[in-house]
């Protein structure tokens, strides 16, 4: 038998349309792990499909599930289950359904995907807050004043400009060690985002940095002398830094790692960065991108409207 003829899951019998949802769920879980999704995502998607199986009957054949069943299931989640379904959970469950039945279709277990035409009931999921261009300028004016003060502090500018350039998560930012920064070519520096867990290695990536950021880095290193990690403090300490900057800048918003990550993503989107390149820059899986990509597009459209109405200041 050639490599191309090997079964998809050699340790399990192949699925057929009359296989129960319980059998398909075991193989789907293997598939998700082969896709190198985070363990939390795997657990959530498996839990969502297990909930569908309980609703339809754990022995329900996968080939007997139709679009009406899925629409009824989603309506039950919203109105009949008796347990509140948050907008975030609802959106994730729709994504899980589409992922599960797309996989069954791509592996030829099903001829047609019943999730393609599911009705996504209207759910008001609030968009995250981001900074406008004017707010970014106000924030950076504060960090530059602190950098050039009588007792200079380069940390606020180093942190905020790093997040605006890279869109890092808080955990990724806290994990940076000095040798993750490649300044061998000062005109073309890079940050390497590293993960210690093998399950998250697919999120590792190389992100370009503004050469001027290296000047701020040098000042910061002279002031703080980091050895083990770039930021040798707790994440809470850096959150206090962001809060202090926001207060001095007169922001009505709560400046956070998440806000800066979304702001960075929207700015890249408006700069016409190709969607897949932006997805990879943010370290998102293709499944996660479905929802997050839509949010970024909506935020970008909203920001463009704001910038069109507001005078530059």
PyMOL commands that set and color helices and strands:
alter all, ss='L'
color gray80, all
select helices_A, chain A and resi 3-5+21-34+39-56+62-64+67-80+87-106+133-147+155-166+170-174+178-180+198-203+213-224+235-249+257-270+275-282+286-309
alter helices_A, ss='H'
color red, helices_A
select strands_A, chain A and resi 181-182+190-193+205-208
alter strands_A, ss='S'
color yellow, strands_A
deselect
rebuild
show_as cartoon
